């Protein structure tokens, strides 16, 4: 039924109208159109509520409801099982009270009741659909199958229609029975169900009570039990057959000899276990079996004669009558012929020739002895030929008449063609019947068909509703019968079995099983985790992997990863018309993750010990400086912490040698940084001698390794010390360090105060010695005083050439011209004996005082210039000045 809004054509805008009605205040002038809109809205609302109510009722849990099937949690399943057990217990309570708790007779009935709660167990064989708790059903009284009430009503009508259309001349005038779709039990037309009744037939439209079996009224069944014993069923209204009678009755044994005992009515036959001893039908032996109802045929073997008494044979006593295969051969009553009947008992039949006989054409009768033959009468035979239209034209004769050879015009069987031909032949044309046979699917196609087309001889072959089998019946009209096969749906382990109609096995969930899952593990573990039997694949293994990891002795600790759902890499589809070539997720075995077990490991340089994951085990770099001593033995490696191998050694020290030099050695080591002691210094040290005049070149090794005495000797120029003593004399020692000794050993002449007498003394003692004047000296002083002292300056030439007693002081002045021109720097003065030296970068100014020189040697001057000046850069002007002082 369509909803009201579709029937009225006003489906759109109803929500807007209803909102408009809420916002508008009620006004009297708008009651007319508002009332119509409100009535339509109410009608639509009621229609939608009714549809929603029907949807809710169709979703109520039943024997095959999806709600119950989808409950996978253990707690919910146990709750359902407990509720189901209570319902079963309440249904069977009245029976078990009579049997003292024995439920062995309830096995078959209990299976039907349990199927009501089993997913997919109840299926309508007509529509191959599930039978819901709230749907109207009909139950067959023979096979106890449940069908939807509309389905069985349509089935009954269609069955009666098909039978009537095929068999009735006046269609629809006769009442034909209709069969059960499963067991083919026939029901009269008056038994066509038109109401929804409970199983026991007491209540119409039984309500869906969650604490009763589906489609049950909840009252006592009270059907007559089978086999009929006079008692009724004690169970509550239930599906399936009634259980055996549980009443107690007093009955005797099977043979009737023992006293009656109380027995269960359904199992009241019992044996007293005594021998029967009744005479068997063979009249020779007695029954040797224990107490029973009827004796069996005698099982013994004895020698028995045949009926005619000619032969004997060893045969069972249960069949004493038997016939041999010999002809009787006894002389008949006529005395002329013998009996031709096989072995028989009693009197032989009379002679067949002793009765009244006729000629072959049966026109002339005669009574002749049995020894004489009846001759043909000579008249025309006139017996009807096989064609049924003509007679035999031959004379009376023995045997069968000839075939009719009359030429007649014959019409073919279908009546389309006529032809002259022998009467004994049937005329069949070659035209094929175009009519459709009773199956309404195939043409007759029989040659020269008279119109009564035979039933279709082909097999139906249509696929049944189960989609597994084809209809085995002959080709027929209408729908095929449901598939009679039943398929067992088992749980995964095969322990729990559920029988469902063929075709429902694909939509029926496997029955719940309380056994442990027996699927072999799909991973490397020898056994799975213990869990219940279940349909479909087992859940992923949650046991630890524990596979030995490569390259270490540890095992894999994460959960098993032999079968993990991994998203597959699919090629992007061009559009919705393309189908993906691979599933979205694929099961793959993932490799074991790297081992994460911490292992204490030291770094390359053994600076620290840290916990390193096993898969990265091995020494590592701690990012600190290496710190290993280099081959030089003086420095440490400054590289980041690293592994030392033949190809990866610490860097070569590139610094210079920083070892302390021997005391006094100013030169750095010429080698790069090296181990051990530095080599001896091979450089020459340029230094002044002790007197600071000469430049000496001394090997640094000799100088630094020498003792103090040797150093003094090496620093000496081995010339006479040029220093002047305080006495004014030149030091007589060889060039030496320090202050000259004041013990002058030179002899000096001391004069008397008048300078006339002179004596030689050591200079060091001259201060202690005094020369006294004598009388002659006093006389000379008087003469000298008379002479004025004179002082004059002369040139060197004059000073040299004068041979006088005048004491001269000659000064040799050597001046660098570049110094005088302003190119020189500052002057530094030093003395060498009586000399003063001023030096810059390469300029020297020297004053040399020569005391008491009588002659200036040119060689001495050149030597001085060479020593103190750079001849390549300096131009030296030498000037000698002599100052003569007269005493």
C-alpha positions in Angstrom: 0.0 0.0 0.0 1.3 3.4 -1.0 1.6 6.1 1.7 -1.1 8.7 1.9 1.1 11.5 0.6 1.8 9.7 -2.6 -1.9 8.9 -3.1 -2.8 12.5 -2.6 0.0 13.9 -4.6 1.0 16.3 -1.9 4.3 14.8 -0.7 6.5 17.9 -1.1 6.6 20.8 1.3 4.9 19.1 4.2 7.7 20.1 6.6 7.4 23.7 5.6 3.7 23.7 6.0 3.9 22.2 9.4 6.4 24.8 10.5 4.2 27.4 9.1 1.3 26.1 11.1 3.4 26.3 14.3 4.3 29.9 13.7 0.9 31.1 12.7 -1.6 32.0 15.5 -4.9 30.3 15.2 -7.4 32.5 13.4 -11.0 31.7 12.7 -10.8 33.0 9.2 -8.1 30.5 8.3 -9.7 27.4 9.8 -11.0 26.2 6.4 -7.7 25.7 4.4 -5.7 25.1 7.7 -7.9 22.2 8.7 -7.4 20.5 5.3 -3.6 21.0 5.5 -3.6 19.7 9.1 -5.6 16.7 8.2 -3.3 15.8 5.3 -0.3 16.2 7.6 -1.9 14.0 10.2 -2.7 11.4 7.6 0.9 11.4 6.3 2.2 11.2 9.9 0.0 8.2 10.7 1.1 6.5 7.5 4.7 7.0 8.3 4.2 5.9 11.9 2.5 2.7 10.6 5.3 2.0 8.2 7.8 2.6 11.0 5.9 0.2 13.2 5.8 -2.5 10.6 9.6 -2.0 10.0 10.2 -2.4 13.8 8.0 -5.5 14.0 9.8 -7.0 11.0 13.1 -6.4 12.8 12.0 -8.2 16.0 14.3 -11.1 16.8 13.1 -14.5 15.5 14.4 -17.8 14.6 16.6 -16.3 11.8 16.7 -12.6 12.8 19.9 -10.8 12.0 19.9 -9.2 15.4 20.5 -12.4 17.2 23.0 -13.5 14.6 25.1 -10.4 15.0 25.6 -10.9 18.7 29.1 -12.1 18.8 30.1 -11.1 22.3 30.5 -14.0 24.7 28.3 -12.4 27.5 25.5 -11.8 25.1 25.7 -15.3 23.6 25.6 -16.8 27.1 22.6 -14.7 28.0 20.8 -15.8 24.9 21.6 -19.4 25.6 20.3 -19.1 29.1 17.1 -17.5 28.0 16.6 -20.2 25.3 17.2 -22.9 28.0 14.5 -21.4 30.2 12.0 -21.4 27.3 12.8 -25.0 26.4 12.6 -26.1 30.1 9.2 -24.4 30.4 7.9 -26.2 27.3 9.0 -29.6 28.4 8.3 -29.3 32.1 5.0 -31.2 32.0 6.6 -34.0 30.1 9.7 -34.4 32.3 7.5 -34.3 35.4 5.8 -37.5 34.1 9.1 -39.2 33.1 11.0 -38.3 36.3 13.3 -36.0 34.4 14.1 -38.4 31.6 14.2 -36.4 28.3 15.3 -39.1 25.9 11.9 -39.1 24.2 12.2 -35.4 23.5 15.1 -35.5 21.2 13.2 -35.2 18.0 10.7 -32.7 19.3 13.5 -30.7 21.0 15.3 -30.4 17.7 12.3 -28.7 16.1 12.0 -26.4 19.1 15.7 -25.6 19.1 15.6 -24.8 15.4 13.1 -22.0 16.2 16.0 -20.2 17.9 18.7 -21.2 15.5 19.8 -18.8 12.9 18.6 -19.8 9.4 17.1 -23.1 10.6 13.5 -22.2 9.6 13.1 -21.4 5.9 10.0 -21.2 3.8 10.6 -23.7 1.0 8.4 -21.8 -1.4 10.1 -18.4 -1.3 13.4 -19.6 0.2 13.1 -16.9 2.8 13.6 -16.8 6.6 10.5 -17.4 8.8 10.3 -14.5 11.2 8.8 -14.6 14.7 6.1 -12.1 13.8 5.1 -13.6 10.4 2.0 -15.7 9.9 2.9 -19.3 9.2 1.4 -22.7 8.4 2.8 -26.0 9.6 2.4 -29.2 7.6 0.9 -32.0 9.8 3.0 -34.7 8.1 6.5 -33.2 7.8 6.0 -30.3 10.2 7.7 -27.8 7.9 6.8 -24.2 8.3 5.7 -22.0 5.4 4.6 -18.4 5.2 0.9 -18.3 5.2 0.6 -16.2 1.9 3.1 -18.5 0.3 1.2 -21.7 1.1 -2.1 -20.1 0.1 -0.7 -19.2 -3.3 0.9 -22.6 -3.6 -2.5 -24.3 -3.0 -4.3 -22.2 -5.5 -1.6 -22.7 -8.2 -1.5 -26.4 -7.6 -5.2 -26.8 -7.9 -5.3 -24.6 -11.0 -2.6 -26.5 -12.8 -4.2 -29.9 -12.1 -7.6 -28.6 -13.2 -6.3 -27.0 -16.4 -4.7 -30.3 -17.5 -7.3 -32.9 -16.4 -10.7 -31.1 -16.3 -12.8 -30.9 -19.5 -14.9 -28.2 -17.7 -12.1 -26.1 -16.2 -12.6 -25.3 -12.5 -15.7 -27.5 -12.0 -13.9 -30.2 -9.9 -12.2 -29.8 -6.5 -8.6 -31.1 -6.7 -6.3 -31.7 -3.7 -3.1 -29.8 -3.3 0.2 -31.3 -2.1 2.6 -30.1 0.6 5.7 -28.6 -1.1 8.0 -30.8 0.8 6.5 -34.2 1.7 3.8 -34.2 -1.1 1.1 -35.0 1.4 -2.2 -34.2 -0.2 -4.7 -31.9 1.4 -8.3 -31.3 0.3 -9.3 -27.9 -1.0 -11.2 -27.3 2.2 -7.9 -27.7 4.2 -6.4 -24.7 2.4 -5.2 -22.4 5.3 -6.9 -19.1 5.5 -6.0 -18.2 9.1 -2.8 -17.9 11.1 -3.1 -20.5 13.9 -0.7 -21.8 16.5 0.8 -25.2 16.4 -1.9 -26.9 18.3 -4.7 -25.1 16.4 -6.3 -23.6 19.5 -5.5 -19.9 19.1 -5.7 -17.7 16.1 -3.0 -15.1 15.5 -0.9 -16.1 18.6 1.0 -13.0 19.9 4.8 -12.9 19.8 5.8 -13.7 23.4 9.6 -13.5 24.0 9.2 -16.1 26.8 7.5 -18.7 24.5 8.5 -20.6 21.5 7.7 -18.5 18.3 4.2 -19.1 16.9 3.1 -20.9 20.1 0.1 -20.1 22.1 1.7 -21.3 25.4 -1.1 -23.7 26.3 -0.9 -27.5 26.5 -0.9 -29.2 23.1 -3.4 -32.0 23.9 -3.1 -33.6 20.5 -3.8 -37.4 20.2 -0.5 -39.2 20.4 0.7 -41.6 17.7 0.6 -44.5 17.7 -2.9 -44.1 19.2 -3.0 -45.0 22.8 -5.8 -42.9 24.1 -3.5 -40.3 25.7 -2.8 -36.7 24.6 0.4 -34.6 24.3 1.4 -33.0 27.6 3.8 -30.4 26.1 3.1 -26.8 25.7 2.1 -25.8 22.2 5.1 -26.8 20.1 6.3 -27.4 16.6 7.3 -30.9 15.2 5.8 -34.2 16.2 4.6 -34.9 19.7 6.9 -37.0 21.9 6.2 -40.6 22.9 3.5 -41.1 25.5 5.0 -40.7 29.0 2.1 -42.3 30.8 2.6 -45.5 32.9 0.3 -48.5 32.1 0.2 -52.1 33.4 0.8 -54.6 30.5 1.8 -58.3 30.2 4.7 -59.6 28.2 4.7 -60.3 24.5 3.9 -64.0 24.9 1.3 -63.3 27.6 2.7 -65.8 30.1 4.1 -63.3 32.7 2.1 -61.2 35.1 1.4 -57.5 34.0 4.0 -55.0 35.0 3.8 -51.1 35.0 5.5 -49.8 31.8 5.8 -46.6 29.9 2.9 -46.3 27.5 5.2 -45.5 24.6 7.3 -48.5 25.4 4.9 -50.9 26.9 5.9 -54.0 24.9 8.3 -56.1 27.0 9.7 -59.6 26.9 9.7 -62.1 29.8 12.8 -63.7 28.3 11.3 -67.2 28.3 11.3 -69.6 25.4 8.2 -69.5 23.2 7.9 -73.3 22.5 4.9 -72.9 20.2 4.5 -75.4 17.2 5.6 -73.8 14.0 3.6 -73.9 10.7 5.8 -76.7 9.5 4.1 -78.9 12.1 7.5 -80.5 12.9 9.4 -78.1 15.1 8.7 -75.8 18.0 9.7 -72.1 18.2 13.0 -71.7 20.1 13.0 -67.8 20.3 12.5 -65.8 23.5 9.2 -64.2 24.3 7.7 -62.4 21.3 4.4 -61.7 19.6 4.3 -63.8 16.4 6.6 -66.7 15.6 8.8 -66.4 12.6 8.9 -69.1 9.9 10.8 -72.2 10.8 14.5 -71.6 10.1 15.4 -75.3 10.0 16.1 -77.4 6.8 14.5 -80.8 6.0 14.0 -83.1 3.0 10.8 -82.2 1.2 9.0 -83.8 -1.7 7.6 -81.8 -4.6 3.9 -81.5 -5.3 3.8 -84.4 -7.7 6.0 -86.5 -5.4 8.6 -87.4 -8.0 11.6 -85.5 -6.6 13.0 -84.9 -3.1 15.2 -81.9 -2.1 16.6 -80.3 1.1 14.6 -77.2 1.7 13.6 -74.8 4.4 10.7 -75.9 6.6 9.1 -72.6 6.1 8.3 -73.4 2.5 7.2 -77.1 2.3 5.3 -76.6 -1.0 7.4 -76.6 -4.2 7.1 -77.8 -7.8 9.6 -79.6 -9.9 10.1 -78.8 -13.6 8.9 -82.1 -15.0 5.7 -82.6 -17.1 3.0 -84.5 -15.3 2.6 -87.1 -18.1 -0.3 -88.9 -16.4 -2.9 -90.5 -18.7 -5.9 -88.3 -19.1 -9.5 -89.5 -18.7 -9.8 -90.1 -22.4 -7.3 -92.8 -22.2 -5.6 -91.5 -25.4 -3.5 -88.5 -24.4 -1.3 -87.6 -21.4 -1.3 -84.5 -19.1 1.0 -81.8 -20.4 0.8 -79.6 -17.3 4.0 -79.3 -15.2 4.3 -80.8 -11.7 0.9 -80.2 -9.9 -1.2 -81.8 -7.2 -4.7 -83.1 -7.5 -6.5 -84.6 -10.6 -5.3 -83.8 -14.1 -7.5 -81.6 -16.2 -9.9 -83.2 -18.9 -8.6 -83.9 -22.4 -8.9 -80.6 -24.4 -10.1 -82.6 -27.6 -13.0 -84.3 -25.9 -15.1 -81.1 -26.0 -17.2 -79.9 -29.0 -14.9 -78.6 -31.8 -15.4 -76.6 -35.0 -13.6 -76.0 -38.3 -11.0 -73.3 -38.6 -13.4 -70.7 -39.8 -15.9 -71.7 -37.0 -18.8 -72.1 -39.4 -19.2 -75.9 -39.1 -19.3 -77.7 -35.7 -18.7 -81.4 -35.2 -18.5 -83.9 -32.3 -15.6 -86.2 -33.2 -13.5 -88.5 -31.0 -10.4 -86.9 -29.5 -8.3 -89.1 -31.8 -9.7 -87.5 -35.0 -8.9 -84.0 -36.4 -11.6 -81.6 -37.6 -11.1 -80.9 -41.3 -11.7 -77.4 -43.0 -15.3 -77.0 -44.3 -14.3 -75.6 -47.8 -16.3 -72.5 -47.4 -15.0 -68.9 -47.6 -13.1 -68.0 -44.4 -14.8 -64.6 -44.0 -12.9 -63.9 -40.7 -12.3 -60.3 -40.0 -8.8 -59.3 -41.1 -6.5 -57.2 -39.0 -7.6 -54.0 -40.6 -11.1 -54.5 -39.1 -12.9 -53.5 -42.3 -12.4 -56.4 -44.7 -12.8 -60.2 -44.4 -10.6 -63.0 -45.5 -11.5 -64.2 -49.0 -9.6 -67.5 -48.7 -11.2 -70.9 -48.2 -11.4 -72.2 -44.6 -7.9 -72.8 -43.4 -5.9 -73.3 -40.4 -3.6 -70.6 -39.0 -3.9 -66.9 -39.2 -5.4 -65.0 -42.2 -3.2 -63.1 -44.6 -2.7 -59.4 -44.5 -5.4 -57.2 -46.1 -4.3 -56.2 -49.6 -7.3 -54.0 -50.6 -6.5 -50.6 -52.1 -8.3 -47.9 -50.3 -8.1 -44.1 -50.0 -6.7 -43.3 -46.7 -6.6 -40.1 -44.8 -3.5 -39.3 -42.8 -3.7 -39.2 -39.0 -3.7 -35.4 -38.8 -6.4 -35.2 -41.6 -4.4 -32.9 -43.8 -3.7 -35.3 -46.7 -5.5 -38.3 -48.5 -3.9 -41.1 -50.5 -4.7 -44.6 -52.1 -2.6 -47.3 -50.5 -2.9 -50.9 -49.2 -5.4 -51.2 -46.4 -3.0 -52.8 -44.0 -0.6 -49.9 -44.1 -1.0 -46.8 -42.0 -0.8 -43.4 -43.8 1.3 -40.9 -42.0 2.3 -37.6 -43.6 5.5 -35.8 -43.0 4.1 -32.6 -41.5 5.1 -31.9 -37.9 2.6 -30.7 -35.3 3.2 -27.0 -34.4 1.1 -27.1 -31.3 2.5 -26.5 -27.8 2.5 -29.4 -25.4 1.0 -29.4 -22.0 4.1 -27.9 -20.5 3.5 -24.7 -22.6 7.2 -24.6 -23.3 7.9 -27.1 -26.1 6.2 -27.8 -29.5 4.8 -31.2 -30.2 6.9 -31.7 -33.4 5.4 -35.2 -33.9 4.8 -36.3 -37.5 1.2 -36.4 -38.6 -0.2 -35.7 -35.1 -3.9 -36.3 -34.7 -4.2 -33.4 -32.2 -3.9 -35.3 -29.0 -0.4 -34.2 -28.4 1.3 -36.5 -25.9 2.7 -35.1 -22.6 6.1 -33.5 -23.0 8.7 -36.3 -22.7 11.6 -33.9 -22.0 13.0 -33.3 -18.6 12.1 -29.9 -17.0 15.7 -29.0 -16.3 14.9 -25.6 -14.9 17.1 -24.5 -12.0 15.2 -24.8 -8.7 14.9 -22.0 -6.2 17.9 -23.4 -4.3 20.2 -22.5 -7.3 22.0 -25.8 -6.8 19.8 -28.4 -8.5 17.6 -28.7 -11.6 14.1 -29.9 -11.6 14.1 -33.7 -12.1 10.4 -33.9 -13.1 9.1 -34.1 -16.6 8.6 -30.8 -18.3 5.6 -29.2 -16.7 3.6 -26.1 -16.6 3.9 -23.6 -13.7 6.5 -23.3 -11.0 8.6 -26.3 -10.0 8.4 -28.0 -6.7 10.9 -26.8 -4.1 14.1 -28.6 -3.9 13.5 -31.7 -1.8 17.1 -31.9 -0.8 18.3 -30.9 2.7 21.8 -29.5 3.2 23.7 -29.8 6.4 25.3 -26.6 7.6 28.0 -27.4 10.0 30.2 -25.3 12.2 33.8 -25.0 11.3 34.8 -28.0 13.3 31.9 -30.2 12.1 30.6 -31.0 15.6 27.4 -29.0 15.5 25.2 -29.7 12.5 22.1 -27.7 11.3 19.9 -29.2 8.5 18.5 -26.5 6.3 16.6 -26.6 3.0 18.9 -26.7 -0.1 19.6 -23.2 -1.2 19.7 -21.7 2.3 23.2 -22.8 3.1 24.6 -19.7 1.5 22.5 -17.3 3.6 22.4 -19.4 6.8 25.1 -18.7 9.3 26.8 -21.8 10.7 25.3 -22.9 14.0 26.9 -21.8 17.2 29.3 -24.4 18.6 30.7 -24.5 22.1 33.6 -26.7 21.1 37.1 -25.4 20.9 38.2 -24.2 17.4 40.1 -26.9 15.6 41.5 -25.0 12.7 45.2 -25.6 12.3 47.3 -22.5 12.9 48.0 -20.5 9.8 51.2 -19.1 11.4 54.3 -20.8 12.6 53.0 -21.5 16.1 52.2 -25.2 16.8 48.8 -24.3 18.2 46.4 -21.4 18.3 45.0 -19.5 21.2 42.1 -21.4 22.8 38.9 -19.9 21.5 35.4 -21.1 20.5 34.5 -22.7 17.2 33.5 -19.9 14.9 32.7 -19.3 11.2 35.1 -17.6 8.9 38.8 -17.2 9.4 40.3 -17.3 12.8 41.1 -14.1 14.5 44.7 -12.9 14.1 47.2 -14.8 16.3 48.0 -12.8 19.4 50.7 -15.1 20.7 54.2 -13.6 20.8 56.1 -14.4 17.7 59.1 -15.9 19.4 60.9 -16.6 16.2 64.7 -16.5 16.5 65.8 -13.2 15.1 68.5 -13.2 12.6 72.0 -12.2 13.6 71.3 -12.5 17.3 70.2 -15.0 19.9 67.0 -13.3 20.9 63.4 -14.1 19.9 60.8 -11.8 18.4 58.6 -10.4 21.2 55.8 -8.6 19.3 52.5 -10.5 18.5 52.5 -12.9 15.6 52.7 -11.1 12.3 52.6 -14.0 9.8 49.2 -12.9 8.5 48.7 -9.1 8.7 46.2 -7.1 6.7 48.1 -4.7 4.6 46.6 -2.1 2.4 47.3 -3.1 -1.2 48.7 -0.6 -3.7 45.9 -0.2 -6.2 46.2 1.5 -9.5 44.0 4.5 -9.7 40.8 3.7 -11.5 39.8 5.6 -14.6 36.2 5.9 -13.4 33.4 4.2 -11.5 32.9 1.7 -14.4 36.2 0.0 -13.6 36.5 -2.6 -10.9 39.6 -2.8 -8.7 41.8 -5.7 -9.8 43.0 -6.4 -6.2 41.2 -6.3 -2.8 41.8 -3.3 -0.7 43.6 -5.3 1.9 45.9 -8.2 1.4 47.2 -10.6 4.0 50.9 -10.6 4.1 53.6 -12.0 6.3 55.6 -9.1 7.7 59.2 -9.6 8.6 60.2 -9.6 12.2 61.0 -6.0 13.5 64.6 -5.3 14.5 65.6 -6.6 17.8 65.1 -4.0 20.5 66.7 -5.8 23.4 69.1 -3.3 25.1 72.7 -4.5 25.1 75.4 -2.6 27.1 77.9 -1.5 24.5 80.9 0.7 24.6 81.7 3.3 22.0 84.6 3.1 19.6 86.8 5.0 21.9 85.5 3.3 25.1 84.5 6.7 26.5 81.1 5.4 27.7 78.9 2.3 27.9 75.3 2.7 26.7 72.3 0.4 26.2 72.1 -0.1 22.4 69.2 -2.0 20.7 70.4 -5.4 19.6 69.7 -4.8 15.9 72.2 -1.9 16.1 74.5 -3.7 18.4 78.2 -3.0 18.0 80.4 -0.2 19.0 79.1 3.3 18.2 80.3 6.8 18.0 79.6 8.9 21.1 80.3 12.1 19.3 83.1 13.0 21.6 86.7 13.6 20.5 88.5 10.3 19.9 91.3 11.1 22.5 93.6 8.2 21.4 97.3 9.1 21.5 98.6 9.7 18.0 101.6 8.0 16.6 103.6 11.0 17.6 103.0 10.2 21.2 102.5 13.9 22.0 99.0 14.7 20.9 95.5 13.0 21.0 93.2 12.3 18.1 90.8 15.2 17.7 88.4 13.3 15.3 84.9 12.4 16.4 84.9 9.0 18.2 85.6 6.5 15.5 86.5 2.8 14.9 90.2 2.2 14.3 90.9 -0.3 11.5 93.6 -0.7 9.0 91.7 1.5 6.6 90.4 4.0 9.2 93.2 4.9 11.6 93.5 8.1 13.6 94.7 11.0 11.6 98.3 11.7 11.3 99.5 14.5 13.5 100.1 17.5 11.3 101.3 19.9 13.9 104.8 20.9 14.4 107.0 19.4 17.1 106.1 21.1 20.3 108.5 19.3 22.6 110.6 21.5 24.8 113.9 22.3 23.3 117.1 21.7 25.2 118.0 24.6 27.4 119.6 27.3 25.3 118.4 26.0 21.9 116.4 28.8 20.2 115.6 26.7 17.1 112.3 24.8 16.7 112.5 21.1 15.8 112.7 20.8 12.0 110.6 17.6 12.0 106.8 17.4 12.3 105.4 16.1 15.5 107.1 12.9 16.2 107.6 10.3 19.0 110.7 10.0 21.0 113.4 12.6 21.4 114.0 15.3 18.9 117.0 14.9 16.7 120.1 16.8 17.6 119.9 20.4 16.3 122.1 20.7 13.3 121.7 24.5 12.9 124.5 27.0 13.6 124.1 29.6 16.3 125.5 33.0 15.4 126.5 34.8 18.5 128.9 37.3 19.7 131.9 36.3 21.6 132.4 37.3 25.1 134.1 40.4 24.0 131.2 41.3 21.6 133.6 41.9 18.8 133.6 38.7 16.8 130.6 36.8 15.4 131.0 33.1 16.2 129.1 30.3 14.4 128.7 27.4 16.8 126.7 24.2 16.4 123.5 24.4 18.5 123.9 20.8 19.7 127.4 21.4 21.0 126.4 24.6 22.7 123.2 23.2 24.4 124.8 19.9 25.4 128.0 21.4 26.7 128.7 22.1 30.3 129.3 25.5 31.6 133.1 25.4 31.1 132.6 24.1 27.5 130.0 26.8 26.8 132.5 29.4 27.9 135.1 28.0 25.6 132.8 27.8 22.7 131.7 31.4 23.2 135.2 32.6 23.2 136.9 34.0 20.0 140.2 32.9 21.4 141.6 36.4 20.9 142.9 38.7 23.5 140.2 40.4 25.4 139.9 43.9 24.1 138.5 45.3 27.3 140.4 47.8 29.2 141.0 47.3 32.8 140.4 50.0 35.3 144.0 50.6 35.1 143.7 51.4 31.5 145.6 48.4 30.2 144.1 45.9 27.9 143.1 42.6 29.4 145.7 40.0 28.8 143.3 37.1 29.0 141.8 35.3 26.0 138.2 36.4 25.3 136.2 35.5 28.3 132.9 36.3 29.9 132.1 38.5 32.7 134.3 41.3 34.2 138.0 41.2 33.5 140.2 40.5 36.5 141.7 43.6 37.9 145.0 41.9 38.5 146.8 43.5 35.6 150.1 41.7 35.0 151.4 44.2 32.6 154.5 46.0 33.7 154.1 49.7 34.0 156.7 52.2 34.5 156.3 54.5 37.4 158.2 57.7 37.5 159.2 59.7 40.2 157.3 62.9 40.6 159.7 64.7 38.4 159.4 62.1 35.7 163.0 61.6 35.6 163.4 58.2 37.3 161.2 55.4 36.2 160.8 51.9 37.4 158.8 48.9 36.1 156.1 47.5 38.3 153.1 45.2 37.8 150.1 47.3 37.0 148.1 45.6 39.7 150.7 46.7 42.2 151.4 50.1 40.8 149.0 51.7 43.3 151.0 50.4 46.1 154.4 51.3 44.7 155.8 54.9 44.7 159.0 56.1 43.0 160.6 58.8 44.9 162.7 61.5 43.2 166.2 61.7 43.8 168.3 64.8 43.9 169.0 64.6 40.2 165.3 64.7 39.6 164.9 67.9 41.5 167.5 69.4 39.4 165.7 68.4 36.2 162.4 69.8 37.4 163.9 73.1 37.7 165.0 73.0 34.1 161.6 71.8 32.8 159.7 74.4 34.6 161.5 76.8 32.6 160.1 75.3 29.4 156.6 76.2 28.6 154.4 73.3 28.1 153.3 73.1 24.5 150.3 71.3 22.9 149.7 71.0 19.1 147.7 68.7 16.7 149.3 67.0 13.8 148.2 64.7 11.0 148.9 61.1 11.0 151.8 61.6 8.5 153.4 64.1 10.8 152.8 61.9 13.8 154.3 59.0 12.1 157.3 60.8 10.7 158.1 62.6 13.9 160.4 60.8 15.9 160.0 62.5 19.0 159.2 61.7 22.4 155.7 63.3 22.2 153.0 61.0 23.2 150.3 60.9 20.4 146.7 59.8 20.7 145.5 58.8 17.2 141.8 58.6 16.6 140.6 56.7 13.5 137.2 57.9 12.5 135.3 55.7 10.0 132.1 57.2 8.8 129.5 55.6 6.5 128.6 58.1 3.9 124.9 56.9 3.8 124.7 57.6 7.5 125.9 61.1 7.0 123.4 61.6 4.2 120.5 60.7 6.5 119.6 57.2 5.3 120.6 55.5 8.5 118.6 54.9 11.6 119.5 55.3 15.3 122.9 54.4 16.6 123.8 51.9 19.2 127.2 52.2 20.8 129.4 49.5 22.2 133.0 49.4 23.1 135.7 47.1 22.2 138.6 48.0 24.3 139.0 51.6 23.4 136.4 51.5 20.6 132.9 52.8 20.4 130.3 51.3 18.0 127.0 52.7 16.8 125.0 50.4 14.5 121.6 50.6 12.8 120.3 48.3 10.2 123.5 48.3 8.3 125.3 51.5 9.3 128.2 51.7 11.8 130.0 54.6 13.3 133.2 53.7 15.0 135.7 55.6 17.0 138.8 53.7 17.7 141.3 55.2 20.0 144.7 53.9 19.4 147.0 54.7 22.2 150.6 55.3 21.6 150.5 54.3 18.0 153.6 55.1 16.1 152.3 53.7 12.9 148.7 53.2 11.6 148.4 50.0 9.7 146.0 50.0 6.8 145.2 46.4 7.2 143.8 47.0 10.6 141.5 49.6 9.3 140.2 47.4 6.4 139.6 44.6 8.9 137.6 46.9 11.1 135.5 48.1 8.1 134.9 44.6 6.9 133.8 43.5 10.4 131.5 46.3 11.2 130.2 47.4 7.8 128.4 45.8 4.9 130.7 46.4 2.0 127.9 45.8 -0.5 125.7 48.6 0.9 128.0 51.0 2.7 130.5 53.5 1.5 133.0 54.1 4.2 135.2 57.2 4.6 138.2 56.8 6.8 139.8 59.7 8.5 142.6 59.5 10.9 143.1 62.2 13.4 146.2 62.4 15.6 146.3 64.5 18.6 149.7 65.0 20.1 150.1 65.9 23.6 153.4 67.1 24.8 154.4 66.5 28.3 
